[in-house]
Amino acid sequence: MIHDSHPVADGMTLRPVTLADAGSLAEALTRSRAYMRPWEPLRPDEFYTPQGQTQRLTGLLADRDAGRAMPWVLVDAEDRAVGSFTLASIVLGPFRSSPLGYWVDVEQAGRGLATAAVARICDLARDGLGLHRIDAGTLVDNAASQRVLAKCGFEQFGTAPRYLHINGEWRDHRLFQRILHDGPPC
């Protein structure tokens, strides 16, 4: 289930990322670079190349294989990357929690794809990984991402001053969480 492909919208599929996605992700990230700049850390030019994405994905896949992460890619009907969604720093045991990070290609923004994918990931995290909770942080002025989280049942639980170094400075974030179930740890 967690390693299957999941349709999330007409012609759009959420599936586990592979190293073969490096080139397509580099293209989408390059296309979206200026659009995402206000919401992202400063990144070296290498990050936006197939080699940079291969290096990033190699680390993510090692974390996935060790049970510390679950990275997905959102692809169109031609299997081109149009977004990325990652549960990272997964903690099991009595905590059973993970932060979620995501982005959608500038050419696909505003179509509800992030909302559909996040909703599906919440189901997969609960049913496939046995997680109890997912959290996410957004810049205080990132209203679009906050709408995605609200539509998917996340609740704001705090604000973290100077939380992440984004676009060249330490920026405050709103913190959100979604409790996926109240049963005992799996």
C-alpha contacts under 8 A as a table, 3 or more apart, distances in Angstrom:
res1	aa1	res2	aa2	distance
1	M	4	D	5.18
1	M	124	L	7.36
1	M	128	G	6.25
2	I	124	L	5.90
2	I	125	A	7.88
2	I	128	G	5.33
2	I	129	L	7.44
3	H	15	R	7.15
3	H	16	P	5.91
4	D	15	R	6.25
4	D	16	P	7.10
5	S	13	T	6.50
5	S	14	L	5.72
5	S	15	R	4.28
5	S	16	P	7.07
6	H	13	T	5.45
6	H	14	L	5.06
6	H	15	R	6.19
7	P	10	D	7.62
7	P	11	G	7.57
7	P	12	M	5.95
7	P	13	T	4.25
7	P	14	L	6.14
8	V	12	M	5.86
8	V	13	T	5.58
8	V	14	L	6.54
8	V	113	L	7.28
8	V	116	A	5.62
8	V	117	A	5.98
8	V	120	R	7.38
9	A	12	M	5.06
9	A	13	T	7.07
9	A	113	L	6.92
9	A	116	A	7.14
11	G	76	D	5.70
11	G	77	A	4.91
12	M	74	L	6.74
12	M	75	V	5.64
12	M	76	D	4.63
12	M	77	A	6.16
13	T	74	L	5.63
13	T	75	V	5.36
13	T	76	D	6.50
13	T	77	A	7.74
14	L	72	W	6.40
14	L	73	V	5.78
14	L	74	L	4.52
14	L	75	V	6.45
14	L	117	A	6.79
15	R	72	W	5.35
15	R	73	V	5.63
15	R	74	L	6.55
15	R	75	V	7.74
16	P	70	M	7.68
16	P	71	P	6.03
16	P	72	W	4.23
16	P	73	V	6.07
17	V	21	D	6.58
17	V	57	L	7.97
17	V	71	P	5.94
17	V	72	W	4.83
17	V	73	V	5.17
18	T	21	D	5.57
18	T	22	A	7.77
18	T	57	L	7.42
18	T	61	L	7.74
19	L	22	A	5.68
19	L	54	T	6.07
19	L	57	L	6.17
19	L	58	T	7.00
20	A	23	G	7.19
21	D	24	S	5.37
21	D	25	L	5.96
21	D	80	R	7.98
21	D	81	A	7.10
22	A	25	L	5.20
22	A	26	A	6.08
22	A	50	P	5.14
22	A	51	Q	7.42
22	A	53	Q	4.95
22	A	54	T	5.22
22	A	57	L	7.27
23	G	26	A	5.08
23	G	27	E	6.32
23	G	49	T	7.23
23	G	50	P	4.48
23	G	53	Q	7.29
24	S	27	E	5.13
24	S	28	A	6.33
24	S	50	P	7.80
24	S	80	R	5.78
24	S	81	A	5.40
25	L	28	A	5.10
25	L	29	L	5.97
25	L	50	P	7.65
25	L	53	Q	7.03
25	L	80	R	7.94
25	L	81	A	5.48
25	L	82	V	7.53
25	L	83	G	7.80
26	A	29	L	5.14
26	A	30	T	5.97
26	A	47	F	7.69
26	A	48	Y	4.98
26	A	49	T	5.18
26	A	50	P	5.41
26	A	52	G	7.93
26	A	53	Q	6.24
27	E	30	T	5.15
27	E	31	R	6.11
27	E	48	Y	7.44
27	E	49	T	7.72
28	A	31	R	5.09
28	A	32	S	6.07
28	A	81	A	6.53
28	A	82	V	6.17
28	A	83	G	7.63
28	A	105	D	5.92
29	L	32	S	5.01
29	L	33	R	5.63
29	L	48	Y	6.20
29	L	105	D	7.15
30	T	33	R	5.06
30	T	48	Y	5.66
31	R	34	A	7.80
31	R	105	D	7.52
31	R	106	V	7.19
32	S	35	Y	5.17
32	S	36	M	5.98
32	S	105	D	5.74
32	S	106	V	5.08
32	S	107	E	7.88
33	R	36	M	5.36
33	R	37	R	5.95
34	A	37	R	5.13
35	Y	38	P	7.41
35	Y	106	V	6.41
36	M	39	W	5.48
36	M	40	E	6.14
36	M	106	V	7.97
37	R	40	E	5.34
37	R	41	P	7.59
37	R	42	L	7.66
37	R	167	N	6.25
38	P	166	I	7.25
38	P	167	N	5.73
39	W	139	L	7.08
39	W	142	N	7.71
39	W	166	I	6.36
39	W	167	N	6.83
40	E	166	I	5.28
40	E	167	N	5.81
41	P	165	H	6.05
41	P	166	I	4.22
41	P	167	N	5.04
41	P	168	G	6.90
42	L	166	I	6.72
42	L	167	N	5.29
42	L	168	G	6.17
43	R	47	F	6.36
44	P	47	F	5.64
44	P	48	Y	7.81
45	D	48	Y	5.70
45	D	49	T	7.40
46	E	49	T	5.41
46	E	51	Q	7.30
46	E	52	G	5.17
47	F	51	Q	7.82
47	F	52	G	4.45
47	F	53	Q	6.12
48	Y	52	G	6.28
48	Y	53	Q	6.91
49	T	52	G	5.07
49	T	53	Q	6.22
50	P	53	Q	5.09
50	P	54	T	6.00
51	Q	54	T	4.99
51	Q	55	Q	6.26
52	G	55	Q	5.17
52	G	56	R	6.27
53	Q	56	R	4.91
53	Q	57	L	5.90
54	T	57	L	5.11
54	T	58	T	5.96
55	Q	58	T	5.17
55	Q	59	G	6.61
56	R	59	G	5.43
56	R	60	L	6.38
57	L	60	L	4.86
57	L	61	L	5.89
58	T	61	L	5.26
58	T	62	A	6.20
59	G	62	A	5.13
59	G	63	D	6.24
60	L	63	D	5.02
60	L	64	R	6.11
60	L	69	A	6.87
60	L	70	M	7.86
60	L	71	P	6.90
61	L	64	R	4.80
61	L	65	D	6.08
61	L	69	A	7.88
61	L	71	P	7.61
62	A	65	D	5.10
62	A	66	A	6.26
63	D	66	A	5.05
63	D	67	G	6.23
63	D	68	R	4.96
63	D	69	A	5.30
63	D	70	M	7.86
64	R	67	G	5.04
64	R	68	R	5.56
64	R	69	A	4.47
64	R	70	M	5.29
64	R	71	P	7.27
65	D	68	R	7.57
65	D	69	A	7.96
66	A	69	A	7.79
67	G	70	M	7.72
67	G	90	I	7.12
68	R	88	A	6.31
68	R	89	S	5.28
68	R	90	I	4.75
68	R	91	V	7.13
69	A	86	T	7.04
69	A	87	L	5.39
69	A	88	A	4.34
69	A	89	S	5.91
69	A	90	I	5.70
70	M	86	T	5.69
70	M	87	L	5.08
70	M	88	A	6.51
71	P	84	S	7.49
71	P	85	F	5.98
71	P	86	T	4.25
71	P	87	L	6.27
71	P	88	A	7.79
72	W	84	S	5.89
72	W	85	F	5.19
72	W	86	T	6.03
73	V	81	A	6.33
73	V	82	V	7.56
73	V	83	G	5.83
73	V	84	S	4.51
73	V	85	F	6.23
74	L	81	A	5.72
74	L	82	V	5.52
74	L	83	G	4.82
74	L	84	S	5.84
74	L	85	F	7.65
74	L	117	A	7.85
75	V	78	E	7.48
75	V	79	D	4.95
75	V	80	R	5.03
75	V	81	A	4.45
75	V	82	V	5.45
75	V	83	G	7.08
76	D	79	D	5.16
76	D	80	R	5.47
76	D	81	A	6.71
76	D	82	V	6.73
77	A	80	R	7.46
81	A	84	S	7.71
82	V	104	V	5.88
82	V	105	D	4.95
82	V	108	Q	7.04
83	G	102	Y	7.31
83	G	103	W	5.42
83	G	104	V	4.11
83	G	105	D	5.56
84	S	102	Y	5.45
84	S	103	W	5.58
84	S	104	V	6.67
85	F	100	L	7.15
85	F	101	G	5.76
85	F	102	Y	4.27
85	F	103	W	6.75
85	F	117	A	7.95
85	F	118	V	7.85
86	T	100	L	5.66
86	T	101	G	5.32
86	T	102	Y	6.35
87	L	90	I	6.79
87	L	98	S	5.88
87	L	99	P	5.72
87	L	100	L	4.67
87	L	101	G	6.65
88	A	98	S	6.00
88	A	99	P	5.80
88	A	100	L	6.54
88	A	101	G	7.79
89	S	98	S	5.90
89	S	99	P	6.83
90	I	96	R	7.30
90	I	97	S	5.96
90	I	98	S	4.57
90	I	99	P	7.42
91	V	95	F	6.34
91	V	96	R	5.28
91	V	97	S	5.40
91	V	98	S	6.34
92	L	95	F	5.74
92	L	96	R	4.08
92	L	97	S	6.64
92	L	131	L	7.40
93	G	96	R	5.86
93	G	185	P	6.94
94	P	185	P	6.08
95	F	132	H	7.39
96	R	130	G	7.16
96	R	131	L	4.69
96	R	132	H	5.29
96	R	133	R	6.61
96	R	185	P	7.13
97	S	131	L	5.58
97	S	132	H	5.93
97	S	133	R	4.78
97	S	134	I	5.62
97	S	135	D	7.69
98	S	131	L	7.67
98	S	133	R	6.77
98	S	134	I	5.08
98	S	135	D	6.33
99	P	134	I	5.56
99	P	135	D	4.63
99	P	136	A	5.47
100	L	134	I	6.58
100	L	135	D	6.11
100	L	136	A	5.30
101	G	136	A	6.75
102	Y	114	A	7.76
103	W	114	A	7.38
104	V	108	Q	6.53
104	V	109	A	6.06
104	V	113	L	7.59
104	V	114	A	6.57
105	D	108	Q	5.34
105	D	109	A	6.19
106	V	109	A	5.19
108	Q	111	R	6.24
108	Q	113	L	7.59
109	A	112	G	7.58
109	A	113	L	7.53
110	G	113	L	7.60
112	G	115	T	5.25
112	G	116	A	6.23
113	L	116	A	5.11
113	L	117	A	6.05
114	A	117	A	5.14
114	A	118	V	5.93
114	A	148	V	6.67
115	T	118	V	5.25
115	T	119	A	6.08
115	T	148	V	5.00
115	T	149	L	7.34
115	T	151	K	6.92
115	T	152	C	6.62
116	A	119	A	5.25
116	A	120	R	6.31
117	A	120	R	5.10
117	A	121	I	6.12
118	V	121	I	4.97
118	V	122	C	6.20
118	V	148	V	7.83
118	V	149	L	7.82
118	V	152	C	6.86
119	A	122	C	5.23
119	A	123	D	6.66
119	A	152	C	5.47
120	R	123	D	5.18
120	R	124	L	6.29
121	I	124	L	4.90
121	I	125	A	5.86
122	C	125	A	5.10
122	C	126	R	6.21
122	C	134	I	7.59
122	C	180	L	7.09
123	D	126	R	5.24
123	D	127	D	5.92
123	D	128	G	7.77
123	D	180	L	7.95
124	L	127	D	5.16
124	L	128	G	4.92
124	L	129	L	6.74
125	A	128	G	5.53
125	A	129	L	4.88
125	A	130	G	6.16
125	A	131	L	5.47
126	R	129	L	5.83
126	R	130	G	4.71
126	R	131	L	4.92
126	R	132	H	6.55
126	R	180	L	5.92
126	R	181	H	7.29
127	D	130	G	5.57
127	D	131	L	7.80
130	G	185	P	7.21
130	G	186	C	5.86
131	L	134	I	7.55
131	L	180	L	7.06
131	L	185	P	7.89
132	H	179	I	5.92
132	H	180	L	5.11
132	H	181	H	5.60
132	H	182	D	7.04
132	H	185	P	7.51
133	R	177	Q	6.80
133	R	178	R	5.64
133	R	179	I	4.53
133	R	180	L	5.46
133	R	181	H	7.72
134	I	177	Q	5.56
134	I	178	R	5.41
134	I	179	I	6.76
134	I	180	L	7.52
135	D	175	L	7.23
135	D	176	F	5.49
135	D	177	Q	4.11
135	D	178	R	6.40
136	A	175	L	6.01
136	A	176	F	5.23
136	A	177	Q	6.28
137	G	173	H	5.85
137	G	174	R	5.53
137	G	175	L	4.52
137	G	176	F	6.02
138	T	141	D	7.87
138	T	142	N	6.14
138	T	145	S	6.77
138	T	146	Q	6.83
138	T	173	H	5.18
138	T	174	R	5.37
138	T	175	L	6.72
139	L	142	N	5.26
139	L	171	R	6.88
139	L	172	D	6.09
139	L	173	H	4.38
139	L	174	R	6.19
140	V	143	A	7.68
140	V	172	D	6.31
140	V	173	H	5.16
140	V	174	R	5.46
142	N	145	S	5.71
142	N	146	Q	6.38
143	A	146	Q	4.98
143	A	147	R	6.14
144	A	147	R	5.17
144	A	148	V	6.47
145	S	148	V	5.03
145	S	149	L	6.37
146	Q	149	L	5.15
146	Q	150	A	6.12
147	R	150	A	5.05
147	R	151	K	6.04
148	V	151	K	5.30
148	V	152	C	6.35
149	L	152	C	5.07
149	L	153	G	6.46
149	L	154	F	5.17
149	L	155	E	7.75
149	L	176	F	7.58
150	A	153	G	5.24
150	A	154	F	5.11
150	A	155	E	6.57
151	K	154	F	7.44
153	G	178	R	6.17
154	F	176	F	5.81
154	F	177	Q	5.03
154	F	178	R	4.40
154	F	179	I	7.85
155	E	176	F	5.21
155	E	177	Q	5.48
155	E	178	R	6.33
156	Q	174	R	6.87
156	Q	175	L	5.60
156	Q	176	F	4.16
156	Q	177	Q	6.51
157	F	174	R	7.91
157	F	175	L	5.81
157	F	176	F	5.64
157	F	177	Q	6.98
158	G	174	R	6.04
158	G	175	L	5.17
158	G	176	F	7.27
159	T	172	D	7.08
159	T	173	H	5.66
159	T	174	R	4.45
159	T	175	L	5.63
160	A	163	Y	5.42
160	A	172	D	5.64
160	A	173	H	5.25
160	A	174	R	6.37
160	A	175	L	7.00
161	P	171	R	6.89
161	P	172	D	4.39
161	P	173	H	6.57
162	R	165	H	7.50
162	R	170	W	4.68
162	R	171	R	4.47
162	R	172	D	4.52
162	R	173	H	7.33
163	Y	170	W	6.48
163	Y	171	R	5.84
163	Y	172	D	5.42
163	Y	173	H	6.04
164	L	170	W	5.45
164	L	171	R	5.66
164	L	172	D	7.26
164	L	173	H	7.68
165	H	168	G	6.31
165	H	169	E	5.12
165	H	170	W	4.21
165	H	171	R	6.09
166	I	169	E	5.53
166	I	170	W	6.14
166	I	171	R	6.21
179	I	182	D	7.58
